[in-house]
Amino acid sequence: LSAVLASDGTTAGGGTLNGTLTIAASSGVATYSGLDYTKVESIRLKALSGSLTAVNSAQIAISHAAASSLSVTGITASSTAGTASDVAVTVKDAYNNTVTTGYAGTVRWTSTDAQAILPGDYTFVSGDNGTHAWTSGVTLKTAGSQSVTATDTVTTTITGAQSGITIGHASAVSLSWTTQPVSAIAAGAIFTPSPIVTILDSYGNTVLTATNNVILSIVTNPVNGTLSGTTTVAAVSGVATFSGLSISKAASGYVLKATSDPLPVANSNTFAIVPAAATKINFVSSAKTGSYPTSSNPWGVAFDSSTNSIWVANNNSLTV
């Protein structure tokens, strides 16, 4: 046996005829059990045996099987974050035929993009004929490769997705401190790790095309410290890394600001600079006013290389 199109009786059908197609006749009769055909179309079965003339069956109309999966289509394959796109979902049987009748399930949308705007739950009606579309129904906002999935809310094995949707960043709108200044860095020591400022779009994506100059400066300076090092850095793929920075004066409450016109200023967290190791000791004589002791009992004050005081001791505990 083989399947041919009913329209002309000779052209092979577009589907697959499954089952045992070659049967030895018994008492001149060949009985075929368990046959199925995979495509919705009108066919005839063609019987052929050796030199005998082939014969076609009556026309057979093949209808779809039960719903087995969903096909999600129509989302633009590559777009900018925040751009709305059309989407459609089609109900399919196990042989990829559209289930045009009999499906009244409710589909629910999900996405790998946590920021995605998706259609609400939808229950199919007979007028859908197995397919329902949404104009500007999906908006993806997170850069990268994303997917959008539709799933039957009752029979969750009836599901499908459009994958490999490439979302690119939108325009730059802000600066963000990816790596903040760390507290307890010694005065004059290099900031470790290096502070990093990233240029973002409105959805938090790094703007990979941005090469803006980003400038760091001290916006809250409790003791008139000096920020040393390269404070202007051109972003690379939207990221400005500031290596070799240091601050000269020890104090709590420092705040840095990052600027890159015309983007808004971004301030860092508050951080502290601590004194470095002692490098010298100064003796304070009794001639000083205030609460200093007598000349017979002078005090010593230790300083680091940036003249930050570290401790004070009298001569009973200070060893020189």
matplotlib code that plots the C-alpha trace (Angstrom):
import matplotlib.pyplot as plt

x = [0.0, 1.0, -0.8, -1.5, -3.3, -7.0, -7.0, -5.1, -4.6, -1.0, 1.1, 2.5, 0.9, 2.7, 2.4, 3.6, 1.6, 2.6, 2.0, 2.6, 2.2, 3.1, 0.8, 0.6, -2.9, -4.7, -7.3, -6.9, -7.6, -5.0, -6.2, -4.3, -4.6, -3.1, -2.5, -2.3, -1.4, 0.3, -0.9, -4.3, -5.3, -7.4, -5.8, -6.4, -4.7, -3.0, -2.7, -0.1, 0.8, 3.3, 2.1, -1.5, -3.1, -2.9, -6.1, -6.9, -9.3, -12.1, -11.2, -10.1, -10.2, -7.5, -8.2, -5.9, -5.2, -5.6, -3.7, -0.1, 2.0, 1.9, 3.9, 5.0, 5.8, 6.0, 8.4, 11.0, 14.2, 16.5, 15.4, 16.3, 15.3, 11.9, 10.6, 7.1, 6.7, 3.7, 3.3, 1.0, 0.4, -0.9, -2.2, -0.5, -1.1, 1.7, 2.2, 2.5, -0.9, -2.9, -5.6, -8.4, -11.3, -11.9, -9.2, -10.5, -7.5, -6.1, -2.5, -0.2, 2.9, 6.4, 9.8, 13.5, 13.4, 12.3, 11.4, 9.3, 5.8, 3.7, 0.0, -2.3, -3.8, -6.0, -8.7, -9.1, -12.5, -13.8, -13.4, -9.6, -9.3, -6.3, -4.4, -4.5, -2.4, -1.5, -0.4, 2.6, 1.9, 5.5, 8.1, 11.5, 13.9, 16.9, 19.8, 20.9, 19.3, 15.8, 12.8, 9.1, 6.9, 3.2, 1.8, -1.6, -2.6, -4.1, -2.1, 1.4, 2.8, 1.0, 3.6, 5.9, 8.4, 10.1, 13.8, 17.0, 15.4, 18.3, 17.8, 20.2, 20.7, 18.8, 20.3, 22.5, 20.6, 22.6, 25.8, 26.0, 28.7, 29.4, 32.3, 32.1, 35.1, 35.9, 36.2, 39.4, 41.8, 44.9, 45.7, 47.8, 47.2, 45.8, 42.0, 41.6, 39.5, 39.5, 36.3, 34.2, 31.4, 29.1, 27.0, 23.4, 20.2, 16.8, 16.5, 19.8, 21.6, 25.2, 25.5, 28.2, 28.7, 29.4, 32.9, 32.1, 34.7, 33.8, 35.2, 35.6, 36.0, 35.4, 31.9, 32.0, 35.5, 35.6, 39.3, 40.3, 41.8, 43.2, 42.1, 45.2, 45.5, 43.8, 40.4, 39.2, 38.7, 37.1, 34.6, 35.3, 32.1, 30.3, 32.5, 35.0, 37.6, 39.6, 43.0, 45.6, 43.4, 44.2, 43.2, 45.8, 43.9, 42.4, 38.7, 35.3, 32.5, 34.1, 31.9, 33.0, 30.9, 31.0, 30.1, 29.8, 27.8, 24.9, 24.2, 23.1, 25.8, 26.1, 27.5, 29.3, 28.5, 30.1, 33.5, 36.5, 40.2, 42.3, 45.8, 48.7, 51.6, 53.6, 56.7, 57.7, 57.2, 56.9, 57.4, 55.1, 56.8, 55.1, 55.1, 52.0, 48.7, 45.8, 46.0, 49.6, 51.7, 54.7, 58.1, 59.4, 56.8, 56.5, 54.1, 54.8, 52.5, 53.0, 52.3, 52.0, 53.6, 50.5, 50.8, 47.7, 48.1, 47.9, 48.3, 49.6, 51.6, 53.5, 57.2, 56.3, 55.1, 56.7, 60.0, 62.3]
y = [0.0, 3.6, 7.0, 9.2, 12.5, 12.2, 15.0, 13.0, 9.5, 9.4, 12.0, 10.9, 12.5, 15.0, 12.9, 9.5, 6.4, 4.4, 0.7, -2.6, -1.8, -5.1, -8.0, -11.5, -12.3, -15.1, -16.8, -13.9, -11.3, -8.8, -7.1, -4.0, -3.2, -0.3, 2.1, 5.9, 8.9, 12.0, 15.0, 16.7, 16.2, 14.1, 10.9, 7.6, 4.3, 2.7, -1.1, -2.7, -6.4, -7.5, -7.3, -6.8, -3.4, -0.9, 0.1, 3.2, 3.3, 5.7, 9.2, 9.5, 12.8, 12.9, 15.3, 16.5, 14.5, 15.9, 18.9, 18.0, 21.2, 24.9, 26.8, 30.4, 32.6, 36.2, 37.7, 39.8, 37.7, 40.6, 43.9, 46.7, 46.4, 47.9, 47.4, 45.8, 42.8, 40.9, 37.3, 34.3, 30.9, 27.9, 24.6, 21.6, 17.9, 15.3, 15.4, 19.2, 19.7, 22.8, 21.7, 23.8, 22.4, 21.1, 22.9, 25.3, 25.4, 28.4, 29.4, 31.3, 33.2, 33.2, 34.3, 34.0, 37.8, 38.7, 42.2, 41.1, 42.5, 39.5, 38.9, 37.8, 34.3, 33.5, 30.8, 29.6, 29.8, 28.1, 31.2, 31.1, 27.9, 26.9, 30.2, 33.4, 36.5, 39.6, 42.9, 44.3, 41.7, 41.1, 43.5, 42.2, 44.4, 42.4, 42.2, 38.8, 35.7, 35.3, 33.0, 33.3, 30.3, 29.6, 26.7, 25.2, 26.0, 22.6, 20.2, 21.6, 19.2, 21.2, 23.9, 25.7, 28.5, 30.8, 30.8, 32.5, 36.0, 38.5, 41.6, 44.5, 47.4, 50.6, 54.1, 55.2, 56.9, 56.4, 55.6, 52.8, 51.8, 48.2, 48.0, 50.5, 51.9, 49.6, 50.9, 50.5, 51.2, 52.8, 56.4, 56.6, 53.0, 51.9, 51.1, 47.3, 46.2, 49.0, 51.1, 50.4, 52.5, 51.1, 53.0, 51.6, 51.9, 52.4, 48.6, 48.1, 46.7, 47.7, 50.0, 48.0, 50.8, 53.5, 54.9, 58.0, 59.6, 59.0, 61.3, 60.5, 63.2, 63.5, 64.9, 64.5, 65.3, 65.3, 66.3, 67.8, 64.6, 64.4, 61.8, 60.7, 58.6, 58.6, 60.1, 60.3, 57.0, 56.3, 53.5, 50.2, 48.5, 50.6, 50.0, 52.4, 50.8, 53.1, 51.6, 53.1, 55.5, 56.5, 59.1, 60.9, 61.7, 59.3, 59.9, 58.3, 59.6, 59.9, 59.8, 59.8, 61.0, 59.7, 62.1, 61.7, 64.4, 64.4, 61.5, 62.1, 62.1, 58.8, 58.9, 56.0, 54.5, 56.2, 54.7, 55.3, 55.8, 54.6, 55.7, 53.9, 52.4, 54.8, 56.4, 59.0, 60.2, 63.8, 64.8, 67.5, 69.8, 71.2, 74.6, 73.5, 74.7, 72.6, 69.3, 68.4, 67.1, 68.9, 69.2, 66.3, 64.0, 64.8, 63.0, 61.4, 61.3, 58.8, 59.8, 57.9, 59.1, 61.4, 63.0, 61.2, 60.7, 57.1, 57.2, 59.2, 57.9, 59.4, 58.6, 55.9, 53.6, 55.0, 53.4, 55.3]
z = [0.0, -0.5, -0.1, -3.0, -3.3, -3.9, -6.4, -9.1, -7.7, -8.6, -6.7, -3.4, -0.4, 1.7, 4.9, 6.0, 5.9, 8.9, 9.7, 8.0, 4.3, 2.7, 3.6, 2.2, 1.1, 2.9, 0.7, -1.7, 0.9, 2.3, 5.6, 6.8, 10.5, 12.5, 9.6, 10.2, 8.1, 9.4, 7.3, 7.1, 3.5, 1.3, 0.1, -1.5, -0.7, -3.7, -3.7, -5.9, -6.3, -8.9, -12.4, -11.4, -12.2, -9.3, -7.7, -5.6, -2.7, -2.2, -1.1, 2.6, 4.4, 7.1, 10.0, 12.8, 15.9, 19.5, 20.6, 21.5, 21.4, 20.8, 18.1, 19.0, 16.0, 14.8, 17.4, 15.6, 15.7, 16.5, 18.0, 20.5, 24.1, 24.8, 21.2, 21.0, 18.6, 17.3, 18.4, 17.5, 19.0, 17.0, 18.4, 16.9, 17.0, 17.3, 13.5, 13.4, 11.9, 13.1, 15.5, 13.9, 16.0, 19.5, 21.4, 24.1, 26.4, 28.2, 27.4, 29.7, 28.7, 30.2, 29.1, 30.0, 30.2, 33.7, 32.5, 29.6, 28.9, 27.8, 26.8, 29.6, 29.8, 26.7, 26.3, 22.7, 21.0, 17.9, 15.8, 16.3, 14.1, 16.1, 15.9, 17.9, 17.3, 19.4, 17.8, 19.6, 22.2, 23.4, 24.6, 25.6, 27.7, 28.7, 26.3, 25.1, 23.7, 25.0, 24.5, 24.9, 25.9, 25.8, 27.9, 28.5, 32.1, 32.7, 30.4, 30.8, 28.2, 25.6, 25.3, 22.8, 22.5, 20.2, 21.1, 20.0, 20.0, 20.1, 22.1, 21.9, 24.4, 24.0, 24.3, 27.2, 30.0, 33.3, 35.1, 37.6, 40.1, 39.2, 41.7, 44.6, 46.5, 49.4, 53.0, 55.0, 52.2, 53.7, 52.9, 49.8, 48.9, 45.5, 45.6, 45.4, 43.7, 41.1, 41.0, 37.9, 36.5, 33.8, 31.2, 31.2, 29.1, 30.8, 31.3, 33.1, 30.1, 29.5, 26.4, 24.6, 22.0, 24.6, 24.6, 26.8, 29.0, 32.6, 35.3, 39.0, 41.7, 45.4, 46.1, 49.9, 51.3, 55.1, 55.5, 52.2, 50.9, 47.4, 44.8, 42.9, 39.8, 36.4, 37.1, 33.5, 31.7, 28.3, 28.6, 26.7, 25.6, 28.1, 31.1, 32.7, 35.0, 37.2, 38.1, 40.3, 42.4, 45.9, 48.5, 50.7, 53.9, 56.4, 57.4, 57.3, 55.1, 51.7, 48.6, 45.0, 42.0, 38.5, 35.6, 31.9, 30.2, 29.4, 31.7, 35.3, 38.0, 40.0, 43.5, 45.1, 48.5, 51.5, 52.4, 54.8, 54.3, 57.2, 58.2, 56.6, 58.6, 60.8, 59.2, 61.7, 65.3, 66.4, 70.1, 71.5, 74.1, 77.1, 75.5, 73.7, 75.1, 76.1, 77.9, 77.1, 80.0, 81.5, 79.8, 82.0, 80.5, 76.7, 74.4, 71.0, 68.0, 65.1, 61.5, 58.3, 55.0, 54.4, 57.8, 59.1, 62.9, 64.1, 67.9, 70.9, 73.8, 76.7, 77.3, 79.8, 77.0, 73.9, 72.8, 70.4]

ax = plt.figure().add_subplot(projection="3d")
ax.plot(x, y, z, "-o")
ax.set_aspect("equal")
plt.show()
